Amino acid sequence: MCPVAENDIRPITPSEVVIQHRESIPSIIIDAFNKLIVKHFSPVTKESTVKQDEVLDMVCGEDTFSRSTVFKNHWLDVEAIYREQGWDVRYDKPAYNENYDAYFVFSFKK
């Protein structure tokens, strides 16, 4: 094993994290989000609400990934990726005492 020179190690930058995270997400996930953003887009409000379960239904199945794999790998953590592309993104999920579907809201940046 080769020793690592001290000057070869440096902290990762926030932009590098976003890039590496984006590259780790399978394209099927981004494709599902894109399709659902278009499907639910309102020209009046200039926003789209995408339920988390809709994304999971599109990407999870016999020939793809399990829900646990998607969550374990943080593949639904797409907020920063879409913000880079010009969206405001908000994620909401129920607290322990609430009962509603988790969802993302994608809206035009103001």
N, CA and C atoms as an extended XYZ file, in Angstrom:
330
Properties=species:S:1:pos:R:3:atomname:S:1:resname:S:1:resid:I:1 pbc="F F F"
N         0.831       -1.166        0.000 N   MET     1
C         0.000        0.000        0.000 CA  MET     1
C         0.881        1.237        0.000 C   MET     1
N         0.552        2.175       -0.855 N   CYS     2
C         1.332        3.400       -0.953 CA  CYS     2
C         0.916        4.375        0.129 C   CYS     2
N         1.872        4.979        0.779 N   PRO     3
C         1.501        6.019        1.745 CA  PRO     3
C         0.964        7.233        0.991 C   PRO     3
N         0.032        7.912        1.589 N   VAL     4
C        -0.558        9.102        0.981 CA  VAL     4
C         0.193       10.313        1.490 C   VAL     4
N         0.671       11.105        0.565 N   ALA     5
C         1.360       12.329        0.946 CA  ALA     5
C         0.355       13.279        1.577 C   ALA     5
N         0.788       13.983        2.601 N   GLU     6
C        -0.119       14.878        3.314 CA  GLU     6
C        -0.753       15.906        2.397 C   GLU     6
N        -0.041       16.367        1.403 N   ASN     7
C        -0.587       17.404        0.527 CA  ASN     7
C        -1.599       16.833       -0.476 C   ASN     7
N        -1.787       15.508       -0.512 N   ASP     8
C        -2.779       14.907       -1.394 CA  ASP     8
C        -4.169       14.867       -0.761 C   ASP     8
N        -4.243       15.082        0.532 N   ILE     9
C        -5.524       15.029        1.244 CA  ILE     9
C        -5.992       16.452        1.512 C   ILE     9
N        -7.231       16.714        1.092 N   ARG    10
C        -7.819       18.017        1.382 CA  ARG    10
C        -9.314       17.826        1.590 C   ARG    10
N        -9.929       18.721        2.305 N   PRO    11
C       -11.370       18.617        2.519 CA  PRO    11
C       -12.126       18.803        1.204 C   PRO    11
N       -13.234       18.134        1.109 N   ILE    12
C       -14.077       18.269       -0.072 CA  ILE    12
C       -14.849       19.584        0.034 C   ILE    12
N       -15.060       20.233       -1.091 N   THR    13
C       -15.804       21.492       -1.096 CA  THR    13
C       -17.297       21.207       -1.256 C   THR    13
N       -18.139       22.155       -0.861 N   PRO    14
C       -19.582       21.960       -1.041 CA  PRO    14
C       -19.964       21.691       -2.496 C   PRO    14
N       -19.350       22.401       -3.430 N   SER    15
C       -19.702       22.170       -4.832 CA  SER    15
C       -19.250       20.786       -5.299 C   SER    15
N       -18.146       20.292       -4.776 N   GLU    16
C       -17.704       18.940       -5.131 CA  GLU    16
C       -18.648       17.879       -4.580 C   GLU    16
N       -19.194       18.128       -3.400 N   VAL    17
C       -20.153       17.188       -2.821 CA  VAL    17
C       -21.387       17.097       -3.712 C   VAL    17
N       -21.887       18.250       -4.143 N   VAL    18
C       -23.067       18.254       -5.005 CA  VAL    18
C       -22.773       17.506       -6.296 C   VAL    18
N       -21.621       17.749       -6.876 N   ILE    19
C       -21.244       17.072       -8.123 CA  ILE    19
C       -21.149       15.568       -7.910 C   ILE    19
N       -20.455       15.143       -6.862 N   GLN    20
C       -20.298       13.710       -6.626 CA  GLN    20
C       -21.625       13.050       -6.269 C   GLN    20
N       -22.453       13.753       -5.510 N   HIS    21
C       -23.773       13.202       -5.182 CA  HIS    21
C       -24.607       13.058       -6.455 C   HIS    21
N       -24.610       14.097       -7.280 N   ARG    22
C       -25.358       14.058       -8.545 CA  ARG    22
C       -24.904       12.885       -9.401 C   ARG    22
N       -23.615       12.669       -9.481 N   GLU    23
C       -23.071       11.581      -10.298 CA  GLU    23
C       -23.382       10.205       -9.720 C   GLU    23
N       -23.682       10.132       -8.425 N   SER    24
C       -23.985        8.843       -7.805 CA  SER    24
C       -25.446        8.436       -7.981 C   SER    24
N       -26.296        9.380       -8.357 N   ILE    25
C       -27.725        9.083       -8.509 CA  ILE    25
C       -27.965        8.471       -9.880 C   ILE    25
N       -28.602        7.304       -9.916 N   PRO    26
C       -28.893        6.683      -11.216 CA  PRO    26
C       -29.789        7.588      -12.070 C   PRO    26
N       -29.582        7.573      -13.357 N   SER    27
C       -30.336        8.443      -14.258 CA  SER    27
C       -31.835        8.171      -14.195 C   SER    27
N       -32.230        6.955      -13.852 N   ILE    28
C       -33.653        6.632      -13.755 CA  ILE    28
C       -34.347        7.482      -12.690 C   ILE    28
N       -33.622        7.862      -11.653 N   ILE    29
C       -34.188        8.698      -10.589 CA  ILE    29
C       -34.443       10.103      -11.117 C   ILE    29
N       -33.444       10.690      -11.754 N   ILE    30
C       -33.583       12.041      -12.301 CA  ILE    30
C       -34.664       12.057      -13.375 C   ILE    30
N       -34.702       11.018      -14.205 N   ASP    31
C       -35.720       10.923      -15.249 CA  ASP    31
C       -37.118       10.885      -14.641 C   ASP    31
N       -37.289       10.142      -13.566 N   ALA    32
C       -38.593       10.074      -12.897 CA  ALA    32
C       -38.989       11.446      -12.357 C   ALA    32
N       -38.066       12.127      -11.691 N   PHE    33
C       -38.366       13.468      -11.204 CA  PHE    33
C       -38.734       14.398      -12.356 C   PHE    33
N       -37.953       14.374      -13.429 N   ASN    34
C       -38.227       15.245      -14.571 CA  ASN    34
C       -39.628       15.006      -15.128 C   ASN    34
N       -39.982       13.744      -15.325 N   LYS    35
C       -41.298       13.417      -15.877 CA  LYS    35
C       -42.418       13.870      -14.942 C   LYS    35
N       -42.222       13.684      -13.647 N   LEU    36
C       -43.259       14.068      -12.695 CA  LEU    36
C       -43.355       15.585      -12.529 C   LEU    36
N       -42.238       16.279      -12.633 N   ILE    37
C       -42.269       17.748      -12.596 CA  ILE    37
C       -43.100       18.261      -13.762 C   ILE    37
N       -42.872       17.716      -14.937 N   VAL    38
C       -43.647       18.119      -16.114 CA  VAL    38
C       -45.117       17.745      -15.939 C   VAL    38
N       -45.378       16.538      -15.490 N   LYS    39
C       -46.751       16.057      -15.330 CA  LYS    39
C       -47.553       16.944      -14.387 C   LYS    39
N       -46.947       17.388      -13.296 N   HIS    40
C       -47.667       18.130      -12.266 CA  HIS    40
C       -47.455       19.638      -12.326 C   HIS    40
N       -46.806       20.115      -13.369 N   PHE    41
C       -46.503       21.543      -13.466 CA  PHE    41
C       -47.756       22.369      -13.710 C   PHE    41
N       -47.894       23.459      -12.954 N   SER    42
C       -48.997       24.403      -13.143 CA  SER    42
C       -48.434       25.703      -13.707 C   SER    42
N       -48.832       26.071      -14.925 N   PRO    43
C       -48.360       27.340      -15.485 CA  PRO    43
C       -48.853       28.551      -14.693 C   PRO    43
N       -49.954       28.387      -13.981 N   VAL    44
C       -50.511       29.494      -13.196 CA  VAL    44
C       -49.617       29.790      -11.994 C   VAL    44
N       -49.289       28.746      -11.236 N   THR    45
C       -48.471       28.948      -10.036 CA  THR    45
C       -46.974       28.843      -10.312 C   THR    45
N       -46.643       28.344      -11.488 N   LYS    46
C       -45.240       28.115      -11.880 CA  LYS    46
C       -44.532       27.193      -10.889 C   LYS    46
N       -45.273       26.152      -10.469 N   GLU    47
C       -44.675       25.165       -9.588 CA  GLU    47
C       -45.251       23.791       -9.877 C   GLU    47
N       -44.554       22.815       -9.338 N   SER    48
C       -44.928       21.417       -9.526 CA  SER    48
C       -44.744       20.699       -8.195 C   SER    48
N       -45.768       19.973       -7.773 N   THR    49
C       -45.690       19.201       -6.542 CA  THR    49
C       -45.572       17.731       -6.905 C   THR    49
N       -44.509       17.103       -6.431 N   VAL    50
C       -44.211       15.705       -6.749 CA  VAL    50
C       -44.197       14.905       -5.457 C   VAL    50
N       -45.070       13.916       -5.387 N   LYS    51
C       -45.099       13.067       -4.196 CA  LYS    51
C       -43.933       12.081       -4.235 C   LYS    51
N       -43.317       11.915       -3.086 N   GLN    52
C       -42.189       10.995       -2.964 CA  GLN    52
C       -42.564        9.585       -3.407 C   GLN    52
N       -43.748        9.122       -3.035 N   ASP    53
C       -44.170        7.769       -3.410 CA  ASP    53
C       -44.335        7.604       -4.916 C   ASP    53
N       -44.692        8.679       -5.618 N   GLU    54
C       -44.785        8.593       -7.077 CA  GLU    54
C       -43.419        8.302       -7.689 C   GLU    54
N       -42.413        8.985       -7.167 N   VAL    55
C       -41.050        8.747       -7.653 CA  VAL    55
C       -40.659        7.299       -7.367 C   VAL    55
N       -40.899        6.863       -6.140 N   LEU    56
C       -40.538        5.494       -5.758 CA  LEU    56
C       -41.288        4.462       -6.603 C   LEU    56
N       -42.563        4.719       -6.893 N   ASP    57
C       -43.319        3.796       -7.731 CA  ASP    57
C       -42.722        3.683       -9.130 C   ASP    57
N       -42.180        4.783       -9.638 N   MET    58
C       -41.594        4.777      -10.982 CA  MET    58
C       -40.239        4.069      -11.031 C   MET    58
N       -39.480        4.137       -9.938 N   VAL    59
C       -38.103        3.635       -9.995 CA  VAL    59
C       -37.879        2.321       -9.272 C   VAL    59
N       -38.840        1.909       -8.463 N   CYS    60
C       -38.661        0.679       -7.696 CA  CYS    60
C       -39.512       -0.428       -8.298 C   CYS    60
N       -38.915       -1.578       -8.417 N   GLY    61
C       -39.655       -2.712       -8.953 CA  GLY    61
C       -38.752       -3.924       -9.059 C   GLY    61
N       -39.282       -4.941       -9.701 N   GLU    62
C       -38.533       -6.198       -9.840 CA  GLU    62
C       -37.210       -6.014      -10.568 C   GLU    62
N       -37.213       -5.191      -11.613 N   ASP    63
C       -36.018       -5.057      -12.451 CA  ASP    63
C       -35.163       -3.844      -12.102 C   ASP    63
N       -35.541       -3.130      -11.059 N   THR    64
C       -34.770       -1.931      -10.709 CA  THR    64
C       -34.328       -1.990       -9.255 C   THR    64
N       -34.608       -0.954       -8.505 N   PHE    65
C       -34.096       -0.839       -7.144 CA  PHE    65
C       -35.200       -1.063       -6.113 C   PHE    65
N       -34.800       -1.446       -4.928 N   SER    66
C       -35.750       -1.528       -3.815 CA  SER    66
C       -35.851       -0.150       -3.172 C   SER    66
N       -36.944        0.064       -2.465 N   ARG    67
C       -37.114        1.327       -1.742 CA  ARG    67
C       -35.977        1.530       -0.742 C   ARG    67
N       -35.590        0.459       -0.063 N   SER    68
C       -34.527        0.596        0.943 CA  SER    68
C       -33.203        1.008        0.295 C   SER    68
N       -32.926        0.509       -0.902 N   THR    69
C       -31.699        0.903       -1.614 CA  THR    69
C       -31.745        2.388       -1.955 C   THR    69
N       -32.892        2.852       -2.424 N   VAL    70
C       -33.039        4.266       -2.777 CA  VAL    70
C       -32.807        5.137       -1.549 C   VAL    70
N       -33.429        4.786       -0.418 N   PHE    71
C       -33.270        5.593        0.794 CA  PHE    71
C       -31.862        5.482        1.364 C   PHE    71
N       -31.324        4.276        1.380 N   LYS    72
C       -29.983        4.069        1.946 CA  LYS    72
C       -28.936        4.898        1.202 C   LYS    72
N       -29.102        5.046       -0.099 N   ASN    73
C       -28.138        5.782       -0.916 CA  ASN    73
C       -28.479        7.262       -1.088 C   ASN    73
N       -29.553        7.713       -0.438 N   HIS    74
C       -29.955        9.125       -0.488 CA  HIS    74
C       -30.220        9.608       -1.911 C   HIS    74
N       -30.763        8.725       -2.741 N   TRP    75
C       -31.012        9.076       -4.138 CA  TRP    75
C       -32.183       10.024       -4.321 C   TRP    75
N       -33.006       10.205       -3.298 N   LEU    76
C       -34.099       11.174       -3.406 CA  LEU    76
C       -33.685       12.556       -2.909 C   LEU    76
N       -32.470       12.687       -2.443 N   ASP    77
C       -31.964       13.985       -1.981 CA  ASP    77
C       -31.485       14.791       -3.185 C   ASP    77
N       -32.429       15.278       -3.951 N   VAL    78
C       -32.129       15.935       -5.222 CA  VAL    78
C       -32.250       17.456       -5.161 C   VAL    78
N       -32.563       17.987       -4.004 N   GLU    79
C       -32.839       19.406       -3.895 CA  GLU    79
C       -31.698       20.270       -4.447 C   GLU    79
N       -30.477       20.026       -4.017 N   ALA    80
C       -29.342       20.845       -4.459 CA  ALA    80
C       -29.107       20.727       -5.960 C   ALA    80
N       -29.345       19.558       -6.489 N   ILE    81
C       -29.151       19.334       -7.929 CA  ILE    81
C       -30.129       20.186       -8.732 C   ILE    81
N       -31.382       20.199       -8.321 N   TYR    82
C       -32.376       20.995       -9.032 CA  TYR    82
C       -32.202       22.487       -8.758 C   TYR    82
N       -31.735       22.839       -7.587 N   ARG    83
C       -31.456       24.259       -7.311 CA  ARG    83
C       -30.366       24.778       -8.245 C   ARG    83
N       -29.378       23.950       -8.508 N   GLU    84
C       -28.319       24.334       -9.460 CA  GLU    84
C       -28.889       24.629      -10.840 C   GLU    84
N       -30.004       24.018      -11.167 N   GLN    85
C       -30.609       24.183      -12.482 CA  GLN    85
C       -31.648       25.305      -12.517 C   GLN    85
N       -31.802       26.028      -11.403 N   GLY    86
C       -32.666       27.192      -11.402 CA  GLY    86
C       -34.000       27.034      -10.697 C   GLY    86
N       -34.194       25.948       -9.994 N   TRP    87
C       -35.439       25.724       -9.262 CA  TRP    87
C       -35.296       26.115       -7.795 C   TRP    87
N       -36.382       26.574       -7.211 N   ASP    88
C       -36.515       26.581       -5.762 CA  ASP    88
C       -37.126       25.232       -5.432 C   ASP    88
N       -36.580       24.536       -4.453 N   VAL    89
C       -37.081       23.206       -4.106 CA  VAL    89
C       -37.337       23.152       -2.607 C   VAL    89
N       -38.518       22.653       -2.280 N   ARG    90
C       -38.888       22.471       -0.880 CA  ARG    90
C       -39.345       21.031       -0.718 C   ARG    90
N       -38.921       20.402        0.364 N   TYR    91
C       -39.325       19.027        0.678 CA  TYR    91
C       -40.079       19.059        1.990 C   TYR    91
N       -41.180       18.327        2.036 N   ASP    92
C       -41.949       18.259        3.275 CA  ASP    92
C       -42.367       16.818        3.511 C   ASP    92
N       -42.249       16.400        4.758 N   LYS    93
C       -42.690       15.053        5.137 CA  LYS    93
C       -43.403       15.165        6.476 C   LYS    93
N       -44.280       14.225        6.746 N   PRO    94
C       -45.043       14.307        7.989 CA  PRO    94
C       -44.166       14.065        9.216 C   PRO    94
N       -44.500       14.768       10.280 N   ALA    95
C       -43.872       14.510       11.575 CA  ALA    95
C       -44.507       13.253       12.165 C   ALA    95
N       -44.004       12.808       13.283 N   TYR    96
C       -44.477       11.552       13.873 CA  TYR    96
C       -45.977       11.569       14.159 C   TYR    96
N       -46.549       12.746       14.390 N   ASN    97
C       -47.967       12.837       14.733 CA  ASN    97
C       -48.846       13.321       13.577 C   ASN    97
N       -48.288       13.347       12.374 N   GLU    98
C       -49.019       13.799       11.196 CA  GLU    98
C       -49.182       12.654       10.209 C   GLU    98
N       -50.151       12.800        9.311 N   ASN    99
C       -50.405       11.735        8.350 CA  ASN    99
C       -50.710       12.333        6.980 C   ASN    99
N       -49.669       12.462        6.155 N   TYR   100
C       -49.829       12.871        4.765 CA  TYR   100
C       -48.616       12.382        3.998 C   TYR   100
N       -48.725       12.428        2.675 N   ASP   101
C       -47.638       11.943        1.821 CA  ASP   101
C       -46.492       12.952        1.777 C   ASP   101
N       -45.267       12.457        1.861 N   ALA   102
C       -44.094       13.314        1.692 CA  ALA   102
C       -44.071       13.815        0.253 C   ALA   102
N       -43.624       15.058        0.061 N   TYR   103
C       -43.633       15.616       -1.284 CA  TYR   103
C       -42.538       16.668       -1.465 C   TYR   103
N       -42.244       16.922       -2.722 N   PHE   104
C       -41.317       17.965       -3.150 CA  PHE   104
C       -42.129       19.022       -3.881 C   PHE   104
N       -41.774       20.278       -3.684 N   VAL   105
C       -42.365       21.366       -4.474 CA  VAL   105
C       -41.234       22.019       -5.249 C   VAL   105
N       -41.363       22.016       -6.567 N   PHE   106
C       -40.400       22.655       -7.463 CA  PHE   106
C       -41.069       23.907       -7.995 C   PHE   106
N       -40.426       25.063       -7.805 N   SER   107
C       -40.997       26.303       -8.306 CA  SER   107
C       -39.895       27.144       -8.951 C   SER   107
N       -40.349       28.057       -9.818 N   PHE   108
C       -39.399       28.962      -10.479 CA  PHE   108
C       -38.732       29.821       -9.418 C   PHE   108
N       -37.432       30.056       -9.559 N   LYS   109
C       -36.744       30.960       -8.641 CA  LYS   109
C       -37.252       32.366       -8.888 C   LYS   109
N       -37.361       33.099       -7.810 N   LYS   110
C       -37.849       34.484       -7.925 CA  LYS   110
C       -36.726       35.470       -7.919 C   LYS   110
